[in-house]
Amino acid sequence: MTPCAYILLCSDGTLYTGWTNDIEKRLAAHNAGRGAKYTRGRRPVTLLYSEECASKSEAMSREAAIKKLSREEKLLLSEGKIS
């Protein structure tokens, strides 16, 4: 399983950023209400963006960097317009 950082689009239009070793399992957990507390009341969530990383620490660092981006920058990242 490959570590990755990801961005979810919540049903209320907000964005959630996280990291995981198994994106499909984590997405299912979010939608089942077993994911992050933030997403429990904002289901269903859809995967907006994911980025594979070489290691867990790299995925965690990338998650932290993405969280510092503005909403607009996160949307541009998901569209492939910035990296």
PyMOL Python script that loads the backbone (N, CA, C, O; Angstrom):
from pymol import cmd

cmd.read_pdbstr("""\
ATOM      1  N   MET A   1       0.826  -1.167   0.000  1.00  0.00           N
ATOM      2  CA  MET A   1       0.000   0.000   0.000  1.00  0.00           C
ATOM      3  C   MET A   1       0.879   1.243   0.000  1.00  0.00           C
ATOM      4  O   MET A   1       1.889   1.319   0.700  1.00  0.00           O
ATOM      5  N   THR A   2       0.474   2.189  -0.787  1.00  0.00           N
ATOM      6  CA  THR A   2       1.264   3.394  -0.968  1.00  0.00           C
ATOM      7  C   THR A   2       0.727   4.545  -0.130  1.00  0.00           C
ATOM      8  O   THR A   2      -0.459   4.864  -0.219  1.00  0.00           O
ATOM      9  N   PRO A   3       1.565   5.171   0.677  1.00  0.00           N
ATOM     10  CA  PRO A   3       1.111   6.340   1.439  1.00  0.00           C
ATOM     11  C   PRO A   3       0.751   7.482   0.486  1.00  0.00           C
ATOM     12  O   PRO A   3       1.385   7.658  -0.554  1.00  0.00           O
ATOM     13  N   CYS A   4      -0.258   8.243   0.849  1.00  0.00           N
ATOM     14  CA  CYS A   4      -0.616   9.384   0.030  1.00  0.00           C
ATOM     15  C   CYS A   4      -1.279  10.466   0.873  1.00  0.00           C
ATOM     16  O   CYS A   4      -1.844  10.199   1.934  1.00  0.00           O
ATOM     17  N   ALA A   5      -1.194  11.686   0.372  1.00  0.00           N
ATOM     18  CA  ALA A   5      -1.919  12.819   0.931  1.00  0.00           C
ATOM     19  C   ALA A   5      -3.145  12.997   0.046  1.00  0.00           C
ATOM     20  O   ALA A   5      -3.099  12.710  -1.150  1.00  0.00           O
ATOM     21  N   TYR A   6      -4.243  13.470   0.632  1.00  0.00           N
ATOM     22  CA  TYR A   6      -5.464  13.594  -0.155  1.00  0.00           C
ATOM     23  C   TYR A   6      -6.309  14.769   0.304  1.00  0.00           C
ATOM     24  O   TYR A   6      -6.163  15.273   1.418  1.00  0.00           O
ATOM     25  N   ILE A   7      -7.202  15.192  -0.591  1.00  0.00           N
ATOM     26  CA  ILE A   7      -8.181  16.240  -0.290  1.00  0.00           C
ATOM     27  C   ILE A   7      -9.553  15.676  -0.608  1.00  0.00           C
ATOM     28  O   ILE A   7      -9.774  15.109  -1.678  1.00  0.00           O
ATOM     29  N   LEU A   8     -10.474  15.839   0.335  1.00  0.00           N
ATOM     30  CA  LEU A   8     -11.858  15.422   0.139  1.00  0.00           C
ATOM     31  C   LEU A   8     -12.748  16.648  -0.026  1.00  0.00           C
ATOM     32  O   LEU A   8     -12.498  17.697   0.568  1.00  0.00           O
ATOM     33  N   LEU A   9     -13.779  16.500  -0.834  1.00  0.00           N
ATOM     34  CA  LEU A   9     -14.829  17.501  -0.934  1.00  0.00           C
ATOM     35  C   LEU A   9     -16.002  16.979  -0.129  1.00  0.00           C
ATOM     36  O   LEU A   9     -16.563  15.930  -0.444  1.00  0.00           O
ATOM     37  N   CYS A  10     -16.374  17.714   0.911  1.00  0.00           N
ATOM     38  CA  CYS A  10     -17.481  17.314   1.779  1.00  0.00           C
ATOM     39  C   CYS A  10     -18.809  17.771   1.188  1.00  0.00           C
ATOM     40  O   CYS A  10     -18.841  18.651   0.328  1.00  0.00           O
ATOM     41  N   SER A  11     -19.901  17.173   1.650  1.00  0.00           N
ATOM     42  CA  SER A  11     -21.220  17.488   1.108  1.00  0.00           C
ATOM     43  C   SER A  11     -21.622  18.937   1.329  1.00  0.00           C
ATOM     44  O   SER A  11     -22.464  19.456   0.597  1.00  0.00           O
ATOM     45  N   ASP A  12     -21.040  19.602   2.321  1.00  0.00           N
ATOM     46  CA  ASP A  12     -21.361  21.013   2.564  1.00  0.00           C
ATOM     47  C   ASP A  12     -20.448  21.958   1.788  1.00  0.00           C
ATOM     48  O   ASP A  12     -20.505  23.173   1.977  1.00  0.00           O
ATOM     49  N   GLY A  13     -19.605  21.404   0.914  1.00  0.00           N
ATOM     50  CA  GLY A  13     -18.736  22.219   0.075  1.00  0.00           C
ATOM     51  C   GLY A  13     -17.375  22.526   0.682  1.00  0.00           C
ATOM     52  O   GLY A  13     -16.539  23.153   0.033  1.00  0.00           O
ATOM     53  N   THR A  14     -17.141  22.094   1.915  1.00  0.00           N
ATOM     54  CA  THR A  14     -15.843  22.332   2.538  1.00  0.00           C
ATOM     55  C   THR A  14     -14.840  21.277   2.086  1.00  0.00           C
ATOM     56  O   THR A  14     -15.209  20.247   1.523  1.00  0.00           O
ATOM     57  N   LEU A  15     -13.576  21.554   2.343  1.00  0.00           N
ATOM     58  CA  LEU A  15     -12.504  20.635   1.969  1.00  0.00           C
ATOM     59  C   LEU A  15     -11.864  20.062   3.220  1.00  0.00           C
ATOM     60  O   LEU A  15     -11.749  20.744   4.239  1.00  0.00           O
ATOM     61  N   TYR A  16     -11.449  18.807   3.140  1.00  0.00           N
ATOM     62  CA  TYR A  16     -10.750  18.136   4.226  1.00  0.00           C
ATOM     63  C   TYR A  16      -9.473  17.545   3.653  1.00  0.00           C
ATOM     64  O   TYR A  16      -9.498  16.924   2.591  1.00  0.00           O
ATOM     65  N   THR A  17      -8.358  17.733   4.348  1.00  0.00           N
ATOM     66  CA  THR A  17      -7.070  17.199   3.907  1.00  0.00           C
ATOM     67  C   THR A  17      -6.555  16.189   4.918  1.00  0.00           C
ATOM     68  O   THR A  17      -6.639  16.414   6.126  1.00  0.00           O
ATOM     69  N   GLY A  18      -6.023  15.081   4.430  1.00  0.00           N
ATOM     70  CA  GLY A  18      -5.475  14.053   5.301  1.00  0.00           C
ATOM     71  C   GLY A  18      -4.406  13.247   4.594  1.00  0.00           C
ATOM     72  O   GLY A  18      -3.978  13.583   3.490  1.00  0.00           O
ATOM     73  N   TRP A  19      -3.983  12.176   5.250  1.00  0.00           N
ATOM     74  CA  TRP A  19      -3.025  11.246   4.643  1.00  0.00           C
ATOM     75  C   TRP A  19      -3.448   9.836   5.033  1.00  0.00           C
ATOM     76  O   TRP A  19      -4.141   9.644   6.033  1.00  0.00           O
ATOM     77  N   THR A  20      -3.034   8.860   4.251  1.00  0.00           N
ATOM     78  CA  THR A  20      -3.384   7.471   4.519  1.00  0.00           C
ATOM     79  C   THR A  20      -2.419   6.528   3.814  1.00  0.00           C
ATOM     80  O   THR A  20      -1.652   6.933   2.940  1.00  0.00           O
ATOM     81  N   ASN A  21      -2.476   5.265   4.213  1.00  0.00           N
ATOM     82  CA  ASN A  21      -1.726   4.218   3.509  1.00  0.00           C
ATOM     83  C   ASN A  21      -2.606   3.492   2.506  1.00  0.00           C
ATOM     84  O   ASN A  21      -2.098   2.794   1.629  1.00  0.00           O
ATOM     85  N   ASP A  22      -3.930   3.649   2.623  1.00  0.00           N
ATOM     86  CA  ASP A  22      -4.878   2.959   1.752  1.00  0.00           C
ATOM     87  C   ASP A  22      -6.044   3.897   1.461  1.00  0.00           C
ATOM     88  O   ASP A  22      -6.985   3.991   2.249  1.00  0.00           O
ATOM     89  N   ILE A  23      -5.978   4.582   0.338  1.00  0.00           N
ATOM     90  CA  ILE A  23      -6.953   5.631   0.031  1.00  0.00           C
ATOM     91  C   ILE A  23      -8.377   5.085  -0.111  1.00  0.00           C
ATOM     92  O   ILE A  23      -9.323   5.723   0.350  1.00  0.00           O
ATOM     93  N   GLU A  24      -8.543   3.933  -0.732  1.00  0.00           N
ATOM     94  CA  GLU A  24      -9.890   3.380  -0.908  1.00  0.00           C
ATOM     95  C   GLU A  24     -10.520   3.030   0.438  1.00  0.00           C
ATOM     96  O   GLU A  24     -11.689   3.334   0.679  1.00  0.00           O
ATOM     97  N   LYS A  25      -9.753   2.396   1.306  1.00  0.00           N
ATOM     98  CA  LYS A  25     -10.240   2.038   2.634  1.00  0.00           C
ATOM     99  C   LYS A  25     -10.555   3.289   3.457  1.00  0.00           C
ATOM    100  O   LYS A  25     -11.560   3.340   4.165  1.00  0.00           O
ATOM    101  N   ARG A  26      -9.692   4.288   3.356  1.00  0.00           N
ATOM    102  CA  ARG A  26      -9.893   5.526   4.125  1.00  0.00           C
ATOM    103  C   ARG A  26     -11.118   6.283   3.638  1.00  0.00           C
ATOM    104  O   ARG A  26     -11.876   6.810   4.453  1.00  0.00           O
ATOM    105  N   LEU A  27     -11.328   6.348   2.331  1.00  0.00           N
ATOM    106  CA  LEU A  27     -12.508   7.010   1.775  1.00  0.00           C
ATOM    107  C   LEU A  27     -13.779   6.307   2.241  1.00  0.00           C
ATOM    108  O   LEU A  27     -14.759   6.959   2.602  1.00  0.00           O
ATOM    109  N   ALA A  28     -13.761   4.981   2.233  1.00  0.00           N
ATOM    110  CA  ALA A  28     -14.910   4.212   2.720  1.00  0.00           C
ATOM    111  C   ALA A  28     -15.162   4.484   4.199  1.00  0.00           C
ATOM    112  O   ALA A  28     -16.311   4.588   4.628  1.00  0.00           O
ATOM    113  N   ALA A  29     -14.087   4.598   4.974  1.00  0.00           N
ATOM    114  CA  ALA A  29     -14.225   4.893   6.411  1.00  0.00           C
ATOM    115  C   ALA A  29     -14.839   6.275   6.621  1.00  0.00           C
ATOM    116  O   ALA A  29     -15.722   6.439   7.464  1.00  0.00           O
ATOM    117  N   HIS A  30     -14.383   7.259   5.867  1.00  0.00           N
ATOM    118  CA  HIS A  30     -14.961   8.604   5.972  1.00  0.00           C
ATOM    119  C   HIS A  30     -16.456   8.558   5.667  1.00  0.00           C
ATOM    120  O   HIS A  30     -17.257   9.153   6.388  1.00  0.00           O
ATOM    121  N   ASN A  31     -16.828   7.863   4.613  1.00  0.00           N
ATOM    122  CA  ASN A  31     -18.240   7.827   4.208  1.00  0.00           C
ATOM    123  C   ASN A  31     -19.105   6.966   5.121  1.00  0.00           C
ATOM    124  O   ASN A  31     -20.330   7.095   5.125  1.00  0.00           O
ATOM    125  N   ALA A  32     -18.474   6.092   5.892  1.00  0.00           N
ATOM    126  CA  ALA A  32     -19.214   5.262   6.851  1.00  0.00           C
ATOM    127  C   ALA A  32     -19.306   5.938   8.224  1.00  0.00           C
ATOM    128  O   ALA A  32     -19.918   5.399   9.146  1.00  0.00           O
ATOM    129  N   GLY A  33     -18.696   7.117   8.352  1.00  0.00           N
ATOM    130  CA  GLY A  33     -18.724   7.824   9.630  1.00  0.00           C
ATOM    131  C   GLY A  33     -17.641   7.391  10.591  1.00  0.00           C
ATOM    132  O   GLY A  33     -17.671   7.762  11.764  1.00  0.00           O
ATOM    133  N   ARG A  34     -16.679   6.609  10.111  1.00  0.00           N
ATOM    134  CA  ARG A  34     -15.577   6.141  10.954  1.00  0.00           C
ATOM    135  C   ARG A  34     -14.274   6.870  10.658  1.00  0.00           C
ATOM    136  O   ARG A  34     -13.218   6.513  11.180  1.00  0.00           O
ATOM    137  N   GLY A  35     -14.357   7.886   9.821  1.00  0.00           N
ATOM    138  CA  GLY A  35     -13.156   8.655   9.476  1.00  0.00           C
ATOM    139  C   GLY A  35     -12.940   9.761  10.486  1.00  0.00           C
ATOM    140  O   GLY A  35     -13.227   9.593  11.671  1.00  0.00           O
ATOM    141  N   ALA A  36     -12.449  10.861  10.033  1.00  0.00           N
ATOM    142  CA  ALA A  36     -12.181  12.004  10.901  1.00  0.00           C
ATOM    143  C   ALA A  36     -13.481  12.578  11.464  1.00  0.00           C
ATOM    144  O   ALA A  36     -14.527  12.532  10.817  1.00  0.00           O
ATOM    145  N   LYS A  37     -13.398  13.106  12.650  1.00  0.00           N
ATOM    146  CA  LYS A  37     -14.550  13.731  13.296  1.00  0.00           C
ATOM    147  C   LYS A  37     -15.142  14.829  12.403  1.00  0.00           C
ATOM    148  O   LYS A  37     -16.360  14.998  12.342  1.00  0.00           O
ATOM    149  N   TYR A  38     -14.278  15.564  11.719  1.00  0.00           N
ATOM    150  CA  TYR A  38     -14.716  16.657  10.856  1.00  0.00           C
ATOM    151  C   TYR A  38     -15.657  16.165   9.758  1.00  0.00           C
ATOM    152  O   TYR A  38     -16.636  16.840   9.439  1.00  0.00           O
ATOM    153  N   THR A  39     -15.375  15.010   9.183  1.00  0.00           N
ATOM    154  CA  THR A  39     -16.164  14.542   8.038  1.00  0.00           C
ATOM    155  C   THR A  39     -17.432  13.787   8.442  1.00  0.00           C
ATOM    156  O   THR A  39     -18.304  13.563   7.602  1.00  0.00           O
ATOM    157  N   ARG A  40     -17.549  13.396   9.698  1.00  0.00           N
ATOM    158  CA  ARG A  40     -18.710  12.591  10.118  1.00  0.00           C
ATOM    159  C   ARG A  40     -20.043  13.254   9.824  1.00  0.00           C
ATOM    160  O   ARG A  40     -20.981  12.591   9.381  1.00  0.00           O
ATOM    161  N   GLY A  41     -20.137  14.534  10.062  1.00  0.00           N
ATOM    162  CA  GLY A  41     -21.384  15.249   9.821  1.00  0.00           C
ATOM    163  C   GLY A  41     -21.451  15.906   8.458  1.00  0.00           C
ATOM    164  O   GLY A  41     -22.380  16.662   8.176  1.00  0.00           O
ATOM    165  N   ARG A  42     -20.480  15.625   7.613  1.00  0.00           N
ATOM    166  CA  ARG A  42     -20.410  16.253   6.296  1.00  0.00           C
ATOM    167  C   ARG A  42     -20.398  15.214   5.177  1.00  0.00           C
ATOM    168  O   ARG A  42     -19.835  15.446   4.108  1.00  0.00           O
ATOM    169  N   ARG A  43     -21.013  14.090   5.432  1.00  0.00           N
ATOM    170  CA  ARG A  43     -21.057  13.011   4.446  1.00  0.00           C
ATOM    171  C   ARG A  43     -22.207  13.230   3.475  1.00  0.00           C
ATOM    172  O   ARG A  43     -23.192  13.887   3.811  1.00  0.00           O
ATOM    173  N   PRO A  44     -22.086  12.685   2.280  1.00  0.00           N
ATOM    174  CA  PRO A  44     -20.960  11.910   1.767  1.00  0.00           C
ATOM    175  C   PRO A  44     -19.799  12.824   1.350  1.00  0.00           C
ATOM    176  O   PRO A  44     -19.985  14.001   1.039  1.00  0.00           O
ATOM    177  N   VAL A  45     -18.625  12.249   1.358  1.00  0.00           N
ATOM    178  CA  VAL A  45     -17.445  12.962   0.890  1.00  0.00           C
ATOM    179  C   VAL A  45     -16.976  12.303  -0.401  1.00  0.00           C
ATOM    180  O   VAL A  45     -17.181  11.109  -0.617  1.00  0.00           O
ATOM    181  N   THR A  46     -16.343  13.101  -1.251  1.00  0.00           N
ATOM    182  CA  THR A  46     -15.795  12.565  -2.498  1.00  0.00           C
ATOM    183  C   THR A  46     -14.318  12.927  -2.567  1.00  0.00           C
ATOM    184  O   THR A  46     -13.895  13.979  -2.086  1.00  0.00           O
ATOM    185  N   LEU A  47     -13.554  12.047  -3.167  1.00  0.00           N
ATOM    186  CA  LEU A  47     -12.123  12.275  -3.314  1.00  0.00           C
ATOM    187  C   LEU A  47     -11.908  13.328  -4.392  1.00  0.00           C
ATOM    188  O   LEU A  47     -12.298  13.137  -5.544  1.00  0.00           O
ATOM    189  N   LEU A  48     -11.295  14.423  -4.016  1.00  0.00           N
ATOM    190  CA  LEU A  48     -11.028  15.517  -4.942  1.00  0.00           C
ATOM    191  C   LEU A  48      -9.616  15.409  -5.506  1.00  0.00           C
ATOM    192  O   LEU A  48      -9.380  15.736  -6.669  1.00  0.00           O
ATOM    193  N   TYR A  49      -8.672  14.946  -4.673  1.00  0.00           N
ATOM    194  CA  TYR A  49      -7.266  14.925  -5.063  1.00  0.00           C
ATOM    195  C   TYR A  49      -6.516  13.913  -4.209  1.00  0.00           C
ATOM    196  O   TYR A  49      -6.795  13.777  -3.018  1.00  0.00           O
ATOM    197  N   SER A  50      -5.584  13.218  -4.797  1.00  0.00           N
ATOM    198  CA  SER A  50      -4.665  12.377  -4.020  1.00  0.00           C
ATOM    199  C   SER A  50      -3.288  12.423  -4.674  1.00  0.00           C
ATOM    200  O   SER A  50      -3.159  12.559  -5.890  1.00  0.00           O
ATOM    201  N   GLU A  51      -2.281  12.308  -3.844  1.00  0.00           N
ATOM    202  CA  GLU A  51      -0.893  12.387  -4.298  1.00  0.00           C
ATOM    203  C   GLU A  51      -0.085  11.305  -3.608  1.00  0.00           C
ATOM    204  O   GLU A  51       0.069  11.324  -2.387  1.00  0.00           O
ATOM    205  N   GLU A  52       0.427  10.368  -4.379  1.00  0.00           N
ATOM    206  CA  GLU A  52       1.231   9.292  -3.814  1.00  0.00           C
ATOM    207  C   GLU A  52       2.559   9.836  -3.307  1.00  0.00           C
ATOM    208  O   GLU A  52       3.153  10.733  -3.905  1.00  0.00           O
ATOM    209  N   CYS A  53       3.006   9.275  -2.199  1.00  0.00           N
ATOM    210  CA  CYS A  53       4.264   9.688  -1.577  1.00  0.00           C
ATOM    211  C   CYS A  53       5.140   8.456  -1.367  1.00  0.00           C
ATOM    212  O   CYS A  53       4.651   7.327  -1.361  1.00  0.00           O
ATOM    213  N   ALA A  54       6.430   8.688  -1.195  1.00  0.00           N
ATOM    214  CA  ALA A  54       7.382   7.594  -1.053  1.00  0.00           C
ATOM    215  C   ALA A  54       7.340   6.935   0.324  1.00  0.00           C
ATOM    216  O   ALA A  54       7.703   5.767   0.467  1.00  0.00           O
ATOM    217  N   SER A  55       6.898   7.683   1.336  1.00  0.00           N
ATOM    218  CA  SER A  55       6.908   7.149   2.695  1.00  0.00           C
ATOM    219  C   SER A  55       5.801   7.802   3.522  1.00  0.00           C
ATOM    220  O   SER A  55       5.189   8.786   3.106  1.00  0.00           O
ATOM    221  N   LYS A  56       5.562   7.233   4.695  1.00  0.00           N
ATOM    222  CA  LYS A  56       4.575   7.791   5.616  1.00  0.00           C
ATOM    223  C   LYS A  56       4.966   9.213   6.011  1.00  0.00           C
ATOM    224  O   LYS A  56       4.124  10.111   6.023  1.00  0.00           O
ATOM    225  N   SER A  57       6.228   9.413   6.330  1.00  0.00           N
ATOM    226  CA  SER A  57       6.664  10.743   6.757  1.00  0.00           C
ATOM    227  C   SER A  57       6.516  11.770   5.639  1.00  0.00           C
ATOM    228  O   SER A  57       6.179  12.926   5.896  1.00  0.00           O
ATOM    229  N   GLU A  58       6.766  11.353   4.404  1.00  0.00           N
ATOM    230  CA  GLU A  58       6.587  12.261   3.271  1.00  0.00           C
ATOM    231  C   GLU A  58       5.107  12.602   3.096  1.00  0.00           C
ATOM    232  O   GLU A  58       4.763  13.749   2.810  1.00  0.00           O
ATOM    233  N   ALA A  59       4.232  11.611   3.268  1.00  0.00           N
ATOM    234  CA  ALA A  59       2.794  11.852   3.154  1.00  0.00           C
ATOM    235  C   ALA A  59       2.316  12.809   4.245  1.00  0.00           C
ATOM    236  O   ALA A  59       1.498  13.691   3.989  1.00  0.00           O
ATOM    237  N   MET A  60       2.827  12.631   5.452  1.00  0.00           N
ATOM    238  CA  MET A  60       2.451  13.512   6.555  1.00  0.00           C
ATOM    239  C   MET A  60       2.953  14.940   6.321  1.00  0.00           C
ATOM    240  O   MET A  60       2.256  15.906   6.631  1.00  0.00           O
ATOM    241  N   SER A  61       4.142  15.063   5.782  1.00  0.00           N
ATOM    242  CA  SER A  61       4.684  16.383   5.466  1.00  0.00           C
ATOM    243  C   SER A  61       3.894  17.052   4.354  1.00  0.00           C
ATOM    244  O   SER A  61       3.627  18.253   4.400  1.00  0.00           O
ATOM    245  N   ARG A  62       3.527  16.266   3.359  1.00  0.00           N
ATOM    246  CA  ARG A  62       2.743  16.821   2.246  1.00  0.00           C
ATOM    247  C   ARG A  62       1.353  17.242   2.734  1.00  0.00           C
ATOM    248  O   ARG A  62       0.835  18.276   2.312  1.00  0.00           O
ATOM    249  N   GLU A  63       0.756  16.453   3.612  1.00  0.00           N
ATOM    250  CA  GLU A  63      -0.536  16.825   4.201  1.00  0.00           C
ATOM    251  C   GLU A  63      -0.414  18.176   4.901  1.00  0.00           C
ATOM    252  O   GLU A  63      -1.260  19.049   4.709  1.00  0.00           O
ATOM    253  N   ALA A  64       0.620  18.353   5.704  1.00  0.00           N
ATOM    254  CA  ALA A  64       0.827  19.613   6.423  1.00  0.00           C
ATOM    255  C   ALA A  64       0.999  20.777   5.455  1.00  0.00           C
ATOM    256  O   ALA A  64       0.474  21.864   5.694  1.00  0.00           O
ATOM    257  N   ALA A  65       1.726  20.558   4.369  1.00  0.00           N
ATOM    258  CA  ALA A  65       1.926  21.617   3.375  1.00  0.00           C
ATOM    259  C   ALA A  65       0.620  21.974   2.681  1.00  0.00           C
ATOM    260  O   ALA A  65       0.341  23.150   2.446  1.00  0.00           O
ATOM    261  N   ILE A  66      -0.181  20.966   2.352  1.00  0.00           N
ATOM    262  CA  ILE A  66      -1.466  21.214   1.685  1.00  0.00           C
ATOM    263  C   ILE A  66      -2.408  21.966   2.615  1.00  0.00           C
ATOM    264  O   ILE A  66      -3.137  22.855   2.176  1.00  0.00           O
ATOM    265  N   LYS A  67      -2.398  21.615   3.891  1.00  0.00           N
ATOM    266  CA  LYS A  67      -3.272  22.292   4.854  1.00  0.00           C
ATOM    267  C   LYS A  67      -2.966  23.785   4.960  1.00  0.00           C
ATOM    268  O   LYS A  67      -3.843  24.566   5.329  1.00  0.00           O
ATOM    269  N   LYS A  68      -1.752  24.185   4.646  1.00  0.00           N
ATOM    270  CA  LYS A  68      -1.377  25.597   4.699  1.00  0.00           C
ATOM    271  C   LYS A  68      -1.859  26.376   3.479  1.00  0.00           C
ATOM    272  O   LYS A  68      -1.846  27.607   3.487  1.00  0.00           O
ATOM    273  N   LEU A  69      -2.282  25.673   2.436  1.00  0.00           N
ATOM    274  CA  LEU A  69      -2.768  26.339   1.225  1.00  0.00           C
ATOM    275  C   LEU A  69      -4.154  26.922   1.469  1.00  0.00           C
ATOM    276  O   LEU A  69      -4.901  26.448   2.324  1.00  0.00           O
ATOM    277  N   SER A  70      -4.478  27.942   0.714  1.00  0.00           N
ATOM    278  CA  SER A  70      -5.827  28.506   0.772  1.00  0.00           C
ATOM    279  C   SER A  70      -6.782  27.556   0.052  1.00  0.00           C
ATOM    280  O   SER A  70      -6.347  26.650  -0.659  1.00  0.00           O
ATOM    281  N   ARG A  71      -8.058  27.763   0.237  1.00  0.00           N
ATOM    282  CA  ARG A  71      -9.059  26.953  -0.455  1.00  0.00           C
ATOM    283  C   ARG A  71      -8.857  27.028  -1.965  1.00  0.00           C
ATOM    284  O   ARG A  71      -8.903  26.011  -2.657  1.00  0.00           O
ATOM    285  N   GLU A  72      -8.632  28.240  -2.469  1.00  0.00           N
ATOM    286  CA  GLU A  72      -8.442  28.429  -3.904  1.00  0.00           C
ATOM    287  C   GLU A  72      -7.219  27.666  -4.402  1.00  0.00           C
ATOM    288  O   GLU A  72      -7.249  27.059  -5.473  1.00  0.00           O
ATOM    289  N   GLU A  73      -6.146  27.701  -3.618  1.00  0.00           N
ATOM    290  CA  GLU A  73      -4.939  26.972  -4.003  1.00  0.00           C
ATOM    291  C   GLU A  73      -5.174  25.464  -3.978  1.00  0.00           C
ATOM    292  O   GLU A  73      -4.654  24.746  -4.833  1.00  0.00           O
ATOM    293  N   LYS A  74      -5.941  24.978  -3.021  1.00  0.00           N
ATOM    294  CA  LYS A  74      -6.263  23.546  -2.969  1.00  0.00           C
ATOM    295  C   LYS A  74      -7.069  23.135  -4.190  1.00  0.00           C
ATOM    296  O   LYS A  74      -6.847  22.059  -4.746  1.00  0.00           O
ATOM    297  N   LEU A  75      -8.000  23.978  -4.612  1.00  0.00           N
ATOM    298  CA  LEU A  75      -8.797  23.674  -5.798  1.00  0.00           C
ATOM    299  C   LEU A  75      -7.920  23.682  -7.043  1.00  0.00           C
ATOM    300  O   LEU A  75      -8.075  22.825  -7.913  1.00  0.00           O
ATOM    301  N   LEU A  76      -7.002  24.641  -7.139  1.00  0.00           N
ATOM    302  CA  LEU A  76      -6.063  24.665  -8.260  1.00  0.00           C
ATOM    303  C   LEU A  76      -5.173  23.428  -8.267  1.00  0.00           C
ATOM    304  O   LEU A  76      -4.886  22.875  -9.329  1.00  0.00           O
ATOM    305  N   LEU A  77      -4.738  22.992  -7.094  1.00  0.00           N
ATOM    306  CA  LEU A  77      -3.937  21.775  -6.973  1.00  0.00           C
ATOM    307  C   LEU A  77      -4.734  20.580  -7.493  1.00  0.00           C
ATOM    308  O   LEU A  77      -4.198  19.744  -8.221  1.00  0.00           O
ATOM    309  N   SER A  78      -5.995  20.500  -7.125  1.00  0.00           N
ATOM    310  CA  SER A  78      -6.825  19.371  -7.551  1.00  0.00           C
ATOM    311  C   SER A  78      -7.062  19.371  -9.054  1.00  0.00           C
ATOM    312  O   SER A  78      -7.320  18.326  -9.651  1.00  0.00           O
ATOM    313  N   GLU A  79      -6.972  20.544  -9.658  1.00  0.00           N
ATOM    314  CA  GLU A  79      -7.146  20.664 -11.124  1.00  0.00           C
ATOM    315  C   GLU A  79      -5.826  20.509 -11.865  1.00  0.00           C
ATOM    316  O   GLU A  79      -5.800  20.546 -13.095  1.00  0.00           O
ATOM    317  N   GLY A  80      -4.722  20.333 -11.128  1.00  0.00           N
ATOM    318  CA  GLY A  80      -3.424  20.161 -11.742  1.00  0.00           C
ATOM    319  C   GLY A  80      -2.791  21.454 -12.229  1.00  0.00           C
ATOM    320  O   GLY A  80      -1.847  21.427 -13.019  1.00  0.00           O
ATOM    321  N   LYS A  81      -3.311  22.593 -11.757  1.00  0.00           N
ATOM    322  CA  LYS A  81      -2.801  23.882 -12.208  1.00  0.00           C
ATOM    323  C   LYS A  81      -1.635  24.401 -11.379  1.00  0.00           C
ATOM    324  O   LYS A  81      -0.915  25.301 -11.812  1.00  0.00           O
ATOM    325  N   ILE A  82      -1.442  23.832 -10.175  1.00  0.00           N
ATOM    326  CA  ILE A  82      -0.261  24.114  -9.365  1.00  0.00           C
ATOM    327  C   ILE A  82       0.210  22.805  -8.763  1.00  0.00           C
ATOM    328  O   ILE A  82      -0.520  21.814  -8.776  1.00  0.00           O
ATOM    329  N   SER A  83       1.420  22.795  -8.239  1.00  0.00           N
ATOM    330  CA  SER A  83       1.910  21.561  -7.627  1.00  0.00           C
ATOM    331  C   SER A  83       2.377  21.802  -6.220  1.00  0.00           C
ATOM    332  O   SER A  83       2.824  20.871  -5.550  1.00  0.00           O
TER     333      SER A  83
END
""", "prot")
cmd.dss("prot")
cmd.show_as("cartoon", "prot")
cmd.util.cbc("prot")
cmd.orient("prot")
